[in-house]
Every structure is written in structure tokens, then in C-alpha cells.
Amino acid sequence: MAAEPMASHSRVRRRYHNSPIVEAVCEFQFRPGNKWDWTIPGLVYNQIKGEFPQKREEKAFEINLAVQGPTGKVQQMGQSLTKMQFIRKDGSAMVQVGPDLLAVNAYPPYLGWEGFQGLIQGQFENYRTIAQPVGFKRIGLRYINKIVFPTPEIETTDYLQYYPRVPDTLKQEHGPFRMRVFHVYDEERDMLSLQIGHSQPVDGHLAIALDLDYHLVKAERVELARGMEWVETAHERIEAMFEACITDRTRALFEATA
């Protein structure tokens, strides 16, 4: 499969008054320079508590192992991985810090790419200064969109460019759907996972979820100092894919602004 062309820096960026974005998140997983220290989240919080005063602890996941002891008896051993979440008062953004992990989340009203990019960069530089990682294990930029249509049903081709194709030999109708397609970039260094399908209706109106998750597959090919450059490229490609998935009729629902 051929790689997708890189989005042009000169391309006009559309702005939408009625944005369909329900969540955007940028996540960095790092190769540590030192063993993880649980004082790191506290040091990060001290730097950002003026903007992100609310904090809470979240158990990311739990590992349970059955281990046979010296007496032959099987014992259950558990290990929990936890991350700290620091949240704006209005709930519009959140910073998450865990073992060798930094994530920055944005929620409606979406602050625009310039605002989100600035937030990511500030948190990335803050974490690097405090934790001093030496490289990446993974980077991901993800946008979850929910497109609400004005009616309970739509003619798919009127609103979407990316949708399941029904063979000509079958009736050109279908019920709820969900599909996932992977697009590769830069000689398989990066990958974009596109998921599209029906979502929970809103006041009886049809809703479609469009989930675009661009992530770094070959982490050794991106140096730590070029992390934000990678994020910028990721956003350009997500934005280009989003625009390629929809029609002008859908754009009208988002109320484009100059």
C-alpha cells in the first residue's frame, strides 16, 4: 500500500464554529533515563497548578499474576499502574502523568490547533525538564469527532466520502455500521487508524463517530528533540484525512468561519 502524501503547509486551514470534536489527546510514552520516581507527578503539578488546579488519581490498569510459591501453593500477586490527572477548573483540558507517560487532553469547546499545540508543547517541555527521558517508546495524536445530522436517516454519499461500499448486486441500503482502516506513512514509521461508524443518537438525530488516531510505530526513528515536529506533522495528516472523509454538505453543519 502506498503511503499517503504529506499535507502541505500552505493548505488553507478550515475553522468551524460548530466543531464536531468531542476529545483530542496527545500522548507521549518515553524511554526513561532513570528509574521512574513518583515524585515526578508532584513536581509537574507544582509547575502547572495555577492553570490545572484540580487533581485526581486514576488507576490505569491492574496486572494479576498467579505465582507458585515454594510450598507449591499458588498465590495471586497484583500490581497496579496509576497516573495522576490535573484538570482545568472549567474541565476544558487535562494533563496526565504516569510512569514514563505524559498525555494532554482537550475537550469542548475545542481551543483550536494553535491553542492545543501550545498547550502540548508547554507540557512536553515541562515534563522533559523534570523527568529527563532519553527517547520515545510511542507518540500518538488522536481526534474523536461526533457528527450529528439534522435527520434520523441520511443518504450516506451526501455527507461522507469514506463509508462502506455496498456491492451493486445488493440493495443500496444498510443499517448501523462500523469500519476501521489503517493508513501508513513515511515507510511505515507512522500509522493512522481511521474508525467510522454509528454513534448514540442525539435527540433522535443520527450521529456518526469519526475517530482518527495517528501514532508512531517505529519510535527509534524520531529523536526526543523532534517530538513536537512529529506532532505537527501528525496533526496535518489527521486534518487532511478528516477533510477527505466529509463533503461540503457536512462542512455546512459545522458552520465554517473565516
C-alpha positions in Angstrom: 0.0 0.0 0.0 1.4 3.4 -0.9 2.0 6.0 1.7 -0.4 9.0 1.9 1.1 12.3 0.7 2.1 14.8 3.4 -0.3 17.7 3.9 1.0 20.9 2.5 1.9 23.7 4.9 0.3 26.2 2.5 -3.1 24.5 2.6 -5.9 26.7 3.9 -7.0 25.5 7.3 -10.8 25.5 7.8 -12.2 26.7 11.1 -15.6 25.5 12.3 -17.8 27.4 14.7 -19.8 24.2 15.4 -16.8 21.8 15.8 -17.6 18.1 15.9 -14.6 17.4 18.1 -15.6 15.7 21.4 -12.0 14.9 22.6 -8.4 15.5 21.4 -5.5 13.8 23.1 -1.7 13.8 22.5 0.1 11.1 24.4 3.9 10.5 24.8 5.4 7.3 26.1 9.0 7.7 27.0 12.2 5.7 27.3 13.4 6.8 30.7 16.9 8.0 31.6 16.4 6.9 35.2 14.1 4.6 37.1 10.6 6.1 37.5 10.2 8.3 40.5 6.7 9.0 41.9 7.8 12.5 42.9 7.7 13.5 39.2 3.9 14.0 39.1 4.1 16.3 42.1 6.9 18.3 40.5 4.9 18.6 37.3 1.8 19.7 39.3 3.8 22.4 41.1 4.6 24.0 37.7 1.0 23.9 36.3 -1.3 24.1 39.3 -2.2 27.7 38.5 -3.8 26.6 35.3 -4.7 23.0 36.3 -5.7 23.2 40.0 -7.9 20.1 40.2 -6.1 16.8 40.7 -7.1 13.2 41.0 -5.6 9.8 40.8 -6.6 7.2 38.3 -5.7 3.5 38.2 -4.7 2.9 34.6 -4.8 -0.8 34.8 -4.0 -3.7 37.1 -1.9 -6.8 36.4 -2.8 -10.0 38.3 -0.4 -13.0 38.2 -0.8 -16.5 39.6 2.6 -17.4 41.1 3.5 -20.8 42.6 5.3 -20.4 45.9 8.0 -22.6 47.4 5.4 -24.8 49.2 3.6 -25.4 45.9 0.7 -23.2 46.8 -0.5 -20.8 44.1 -0.6 -17.2 45.2 -2.3 -14.2 43.5 0.0 -11.2 43.1 -1.3 -7.9 41.8 0.4 -4.8 40.6 -1.4 -1.5 39.8 -0.2 1.2 37.5 -1.5 4.6 38.4 -1.4 8.0 36.8 -2.2 11.5 38.1 -4.6 13.8 36.3 -4.5 17.6 36.6 -7.6 19.4 35.3 -8.6 22.9 34.5 -11.5 24.4 36.6 -13.8 24.5 33.5 -12.9 20.9 32.5 -11.8 22.0 29.0 -8.3 20.4 29.3 -6.4 17.9 31.3 -2.8 16.8 31.8 -2.0 13.2 32.8 1.3 12.0 34.2 2.2 8.4 34.9 5.2 6.1 34.7 7.1 7.4 31.7 3.9 8.8 30.3 2.6 12.3 29.5 -0.9 12.9 28.0 -2.6 16.2 27.2 -6.4 16.1 26.6 -8.7 18.8 25.2 -12.5 18.9 25.4 -15.2 21.1 24.1 -15.1 24.0 23.5 -12.0 23.0 21.5 -9.4 25.7 21.7 -8.2 25.3 18.1 -5.0 23.8 16.9 -2.8 26.8 17.7 -4.1 26.7 21.3 -3.8 22.9 21.7 -0.4 22.8 20.1 0.9 25.5 22.5 -0.6 23.5 25.4 1.1 20.3 24.3 4.4 21.9 23.7 4.4 23.6 27.1 3.6 20.4 28.9 6.1 18.4 26.9 9.0 20.8 27.7 8.0 20.8 31.4 7.9 17.0 31.6 11.3 16.7 29.8 12.9 19.2 32.2 11.7 17.3 35.3 11.8 13.6 34.2 14.7 13.8 31.8 13.7 11.0 29.4 16.1 9.8 26.7 13.7 8.9 23.9 10.3 7.8 22.9 8.5 4.4 23.1 5.4 5.8 21.3 3.7 9.1 20.4 0.0 9.4 19.5 -2.3 12.2 18.4 -6.0 11.3 18.4 -9.1 13.2 17.5 -12.6 11.8 18.3 -15.4 13.5 16.3 -19.1 13.1 16.6 -21.1 14.3 13.6 -24.8 14.9 14.4 -27.0 15.1 11.3 -30.3 17.0 11.1 -32.5 13.9 10.5 -32.8 10.3 11.8 -31.5 9.0 8.5 -29.2 10.3 5.7 -28.1 9.4 2.2 -24.5 8.4 3.1 -23.0 9.7 -0.1 -24.5 13.2 0.5 -22.4 13.7 3.7 -19.5 11.2 3.7 -16.7 10.4 1.3 -15.5 7.5 3.4 -18.1 4.8 4.1 -18.8 1.1 3.5 -19.5 0.4 -0.2 -22.5 -1.9 -0.9 -22.0 -4.1 -4.0 -24.1 -3.1 -7.0 -25.8 -6.5 -6.8 -27.3 -5.7 -3.4 -30.0 -3.3 -2.3 -28.3 0.1 -1.7 -29.3 0.3 1.9 -27.7 -0.8 5.2 -28.2 -0.4 8.9 -25.7 0.7 11.5 -22.1 0.1 10.5 -18.6 0.4 11.9 -15.4 0.1 9.9 -11.7 0.5 10.6 -8.9 1.2 8.1 -5.2 1.7 8.6 -3.1 4.1 6.5 0.7 4.0 6.6 3.1 6.9 6.2 6.9 7.5 5.9 7.9 3.9 5.1 5.7 2.5 7.9 7.2 4.8 10.5 3.7 6.1 11.3 0.2 4.8 11.0 -3.2 6.4 11.1 -6.1 4.3 12.3 -9.4 5.6 11.0 -12.6 4.3 12.6 -16.0 5.4 11.5 -19.5 4.2 12.4 -22.8 4.9 14.1 -22.8 6.5 17.5 -25.5 7.2 20.1 -28.3 9.3 18.5 -28.7 12.9 19.8 -32.4 13.9 20.3 -33.5 11.4 17.7 -30.9 12.6 15.1 -28.4 10.3 13.5 -24.8 10.6 14.8 -21.7 9.2 13.3 -18.4 8.9 15.2 -15.2 9.6 13.2 -12.1 8.6 15.2 -8.7 9.5 13.8 -5.7 8.1 15.7 -2.2 8.9 14.3 0.7 7.2 16.1 4.4 6.5 15.9 5.1 2.9 15.1 8.9 2.9 14.8 9.9 5.1 17.8 13.6 4.8 17.2 13.2 7.0 14.1 12.2 10.1 16.0 14.6 11.9 18.3 13.4 13.4 21.5 14.2 16.9 20.3 12.0 16.4 17.3 8.9 15.3 19.2 6.9 18.5 18.6 7.8 18.4 14.9 6.3 14.9 14.7 3.2 16.2 16.5 2.8 19.0 13.9 3.0 16.5 11.0 0.6 14.2 12.8 -2.0 17.0 13.0 -1.6 18.0 9.4 -2.3 14.4 8.3 -5.2 14.0 10.6 -6.7 17.2 9.4 -6.2 16.2 5.8 -7.9 12.8 6.4 -10.8 14.4 8.2 -11.4 16.8 5.3 -11.1 13.9 2.8 -13.8 12.0 4.7 -16.6 14.6 4.5 -18.5 16.6 1.9 -19.3 20.3 1.7 -22.8 19.4 2.9 -21.3 18.1 6.2 -19.0 21.1 6.4 -22.1 23.3 6.3 -23.3 21.6 9.5 -20.1 22.7 11.2 -20.6 26.4 10.3 -17.2 27.3 8.8 -15.8 30.6 9.8 -13.2 32.8 8.1 
